[in-house]
Amino acid sequence: MAYILRFRKLFFLEPVNYSSSDQPKTDEKKSNETPNVESENQGAVSQVLEGNPKRKKQNKQPKEWRRMDSCCWIIGYMCTTWWLLLFLFHCLPGNLPGLKVPEPPGSRLKREGLTALHPIVLVPGIVTGGLELWEGKPCYDGLFRRRLWGGSFTEIFKRPTCWLEHLSLDNETGLDPPGIRIRAVPGLVAADYFAPGYFVWAILIENLARIGYEGKNMYMAAYDWRLSFQNTEIRDQTLSRLKSKIELMYVTNGNKKVVVVPHSMGVIYFLHFLKWVESPPPIGGGGGLGWCAKHIKAIMNIGPAFLGVPKAVSNILSAESKDVAFMRAMAPGLLDSEFLGFQTLEHVMRVSRTWDSIISLIPKGGETIWGNLDWSPEEGHVCDSAKKKYNNGKNENNSEGGTSFRVQELTKYGRIISFGKASSDLPSSHLPVLGSEEFVHGDSSPNSYSSCGNVWTEYNEMSQESIQKIAENKAYTVRTLLHLLHFIAPKMMKRAETHFSHGIADDLDDPKYNHYKYWSNPLETKLPDAPDMEIYCLYGVGIPTERSYVYKLSPPGRCKTIPLQIDSSAEGSDNGCLKGGVYFADGDESVPVLSAGFMCAKGWKGKTRFNPSGIATYIREYEHKPPASLLEGRGLESGAHVDIMGNVALIEDILRVAAGVSGAELGGDRIHSDIKKMSEKINIRL
Amino acid sequence: MLRRRKGSAAKKSQNSEPQLDENKEKNNNQLQEKSNLNAANLKGNVNCNSKSNSDEKLRKKWNCVDNCCWFVGCICSMWWFLLFLYNAMPASFPQYVTEAITGPMPDPPGVKLAKEGLTAKHPVVFVPGIVTGGLELWEGHSCAEGLFRKRLWGGSFGEIYKRPLCWVEHMSLDNETGLDPPGIKIRPVSGLVAADYFAPGYFVWAVLIANLARIGYEEKNMYMAAYDWRISFQNTEVRDQTLSRIKSNIELMVATSGGKKVVVVPHSMGVLYFLHFMKWVEAPTPMGGGGGSNWCADHIKAVMNIGGPFLGVPKIVSGLFSAEAKDIAVARAIAPGVLDMDVFGFQTLQHAMRMTRSWDSTMSMIPKGGDTVWGGLDWSPEEGHECNAKKPRNNIMQTAGPNGTVNSASATLVKYGRMLAFGKDVADLHSSEIERVDFRGVIKGNNLANTTCRDVWTEYQDMGIGSVKAVADYKVYTASSILDLLHFVAPKMMKRGDAHFSHGIADDLDDKKYEHYKYWSNALETKLPMAPDMEMFSMYGVGIPTERAYVYKFSPAAECYIPFKIDTAADGGDDGPCLKGGVYSVDGDETVPVLSAGFMCAKGWRGKTRFNPSGMRTYIREYNHASPATLLEGRGTQSVKALNLFDSILDDELRAALDLDDMPLIHVV
């Protein structure tokens, strides 16, 4: 703002001189008119605005001028007022008593005597990291090292197609297309604010600084979140860099182990790192066994997407997950707006399908975790009382118990995709049994869509019949979903298969699990041998979170190349979990509790085969409370996926751990949701 | 505005056309009235109402406000419109315009070399100089609330204007320790953004970075070794572990780029900083980095020093002595008035002096090597330098033969060795004729009893009139006696300085004492690392008058002022064109004299010397200053002023980074 103002002033200087010579003339001219008019038409004060009634016909032009004038006048008036207000605002002392903000947790803890002890590594999630241009096509000349992602996003609006072209990756390799180099912004600025005023890490960083953290003991492990994890190392050596930074901080801070704070997808990125760093080169980092034990004190996963996010599925299928991470919050209309012509969704789909990282978020663990046609770990979740439930938690045993518990038909969350509302409720015996293996690529009739411009989505290569067939299958579980994706987006899945895996390991000692594609799946890797390490799962609960979808075939439009869409007319199952074609479960708005909490609650709890050294795990849930007033901004007790980074309790926990407190001293588990019950229902060999 | 006037004129004519004669007469009247009114307007522009009707008056007043608003509105909408156009304009538009006017521009060096087929090979490390690196706030007093992680140095400098005293307080360091004052943490900005632009539009490294990017460099093989340039070199390690960080980053880049050694590009004070680094990294822990004696040989391919003040900068003396070096590096270029302004009330210079004296790093640039290098009372290495013929000189070089008589007006040699002289006559007299009274023994008087000077603390206030006088009575100072002078004038600062820097010449480099870190940044008191394959470049601009020696005077004895001042009245006239405004100038790049920038590579390290035991090769590349041809060229691609040099060096820079060993040795002083 100040920038604009200054510029305006600069601009202003010149015309002011100009005006000083000019102003009298305008004045004089007006005053000239006035007596003239006055003599003819006495006493008509209003004439200045209304024009001279006598000369209406001849006066057309002057009248227009008047309109322009009043336009200018209004603008001028507003500008002046605005400046005045702005000036007053700047004169305002920073801490008016009325606007007193609650004391930040950092200051409070500092008074308690906490100081920086362990170096901190922050690992941002998908979407939140900034990306900047290093080499581009001619349409982006002059934007060298400007942010294309993050910041103000003005470039989208200026040159949308150019922007999309630059952000896409190569469809075959998943790396840069020729002639384009987009790189992650390094440093703390990479993800402190996603857009001006929309904080991601900024509040946490500020509070860390209050207890003594600074650039030398805080590191933002920014990476290009579009690439698959191993590719960030191949192309940018990001993992090597992270390793070297952690080693450096460990040494320069008096051999203090680091505390790692990954968020969202950063969680599985860091899982990948844990395996990578101890693996031998060339595919690994060659840190040797014991590297993690030596360098890492604790991993504090915020909003962890350990087992994937159902949202990613709808995103891949139909580009409809409007809020992958928090894009929706950021720019609600961005994806829906028509600025790309009528093919916004298609464009978005094409671009996001080139991003390998999205595939890392497809639900992992198959039907064992996410439930099958008839069963799911979340069944029995009651949506309409989701908020009340926690508050009543204690008196539930009392007489008030059964008030809102209309236990009837359970939502079949296991059917992650179903076609038509009916098929999402039917018992599985009534569903047509159709092996997904039966999908056949119809001779891809170079179909009628060829007139729809050059937007290429893989749907174009599918025939109408095969799409029909997809819909006939009615219901998909996580397992069959993978087949479906293979069918719908073969190229994407082919790239993905070399980088990610979504199953559950039978035998973790199988040498095949040394391949890097398993490293980011907690169900197919062992945690490092580091008994002193601690793993935290910190996430929000109490917000309805997308869990499964009701789809329909989209009406055949000429250029609607995405044949599937969420059936937003499907409303209201009995327990209120179905809204707008989406079944909701408990979570933090993006990640369901199941995905965020299962590993800490069961998969890694104690000594299991996934956690051979018995690393201690702690679950800290933060119940969502919407901001009390507008002044609070995005809330001090929010549990939403990104807003939780401003949650006071979460910040306090992180600060305490960074200052050397252990998980047990912190208070151990703090659970609000049904995660324990859910994980008990999941039958997995440990 | 024009349009509007035109419009109203048209309106009038239209109005009058279909109307009757009556109206025409009116029009004439109108014209007459107009002229009358014009006069009236000139007198009392606002009160333009001639009639006494009260309604009228009301409206009239409203009209004037109205006009104002209208005008503001006009400007605003115009501005918005232009802004919109500007934003809608493709980013490459300015280039088109430039090309349309000046003809096709030559390819930037990066593009040219990319066409030649060069691609990124060696990782590059940048070491910024003093002043150019950004500093941001991590912890501050209450007056700086809301500035967390905002730049206090670099960027727009908006805070200086808003809260000057607060700003000075935060930028100053502790007077005793040379580290952060309690409760304040200012830290360097990290990453390439630290010094790519010093202020919006004023590039430092940006052009070099952009060109490197064209041949394939990116974040992973470019590293900006940003450090807090206010504190002494060893303290950057003590406080921020900056040296360890540089070491680790270089090691990482060498490892990830397949064993390719790095090319280091230090600039200005960064040159000294990197000298310090090279000693530090091979020295054993805890004082050093423990890299072992082969570290430099294993990791560094070349050090390309840009405008390096190896032997110090005379400017810094006047800066420390009287805070008058208005243009330490770029401060002047970027904000000519900042230091002179009255933002701090009447004590700007005192505040500036107090602040800069708390910065240890300035002492690293006090001229080193004493009289041996910088000249004694009657001798100096530069004597015979022709000032008025300087600009042509370099160009004439080739044609000097036929021309024969080079203007030799200044037959009397300028005595550059006398870096400070009190009075112009003293600067010229033969040494035997000067009466000097030693100042060293003088006991500092009780202070001037000046409690009126508020809290501006400069050490001059502790000195007393007697000792100030004694300083002036010594008349003439050479590089070595300047050190004594500074010790006398600013004992606290020099005490800190002595712990971190040394300014002499070593007699025996194997002496144990030279293992102390305070010698590491002095090229004349350290050996270069044992790395025979390494290359040292010294690249600097020539052809710009550069401050070399000063004529001082007593300033009027007001209590709160700094008692010494450059005697701006001392002008050489035709006889001594080298003296202008109290400053003797020599050839250089505006900040660093050629002597300081070139001596080490020209002689000190040339071949196998005791300073360069492994005989690593040294190269000198000078760049002749040519002002930008048109305004459109901005700061000029041929300009060699301390900072602009980047541009002209680019080509060499890129080649070296690409491992082209065919750098010809063009011009050795």
Interface residues (C-beta under 8 A of the other chain):
Chain A: A2 Y3 R6 R8 F11 F12 P15 Y18 S19 D22 Q23 P24 K25 T26 D27 E28 K29 K30 S31 N32 T34 P35 N36 E38 S39 G43 V45 V48 R55 Q58 N59 Q61 P62 W65 D69 C71 C72 W73 I74 I75 G76 Y77 C79 T80 G94 N95 W134 E135 P138 C139 Y140 D141 G142 L143 F144 R145 T154 K158 R181 R183 A184 P186 G187 L188 V189 D192 I205 E206 A209 R210 E214 G215 K216 D236 Q237 S240 R241 S244 K245 E247 L248 V251 T252
Chain B: M1 R4 R5 G7 S8 A10 K11 Q14 N15 P18 Q19 K26 Q30 E33 K34 L37 N38 N41 L42 N45 V46 C48 N49 S50 K51 N53 D55 E56 L58 R59 K60 N63 C64 D66 N67 C68 C69 W70 F71 V72 G73 C74 I75 C76 S77 W79 N87 A88 P90 A91 S92 P94 Q95 W138 E139 E145 G146 F148 R149 S156 G158 K185 R187 P188 S190 G191 L192 V193 D196 I209 A210 A213 R214 E218 E219 K220 D240 Q241 S244 R245 S248 N249 E251 L252 A255 T256
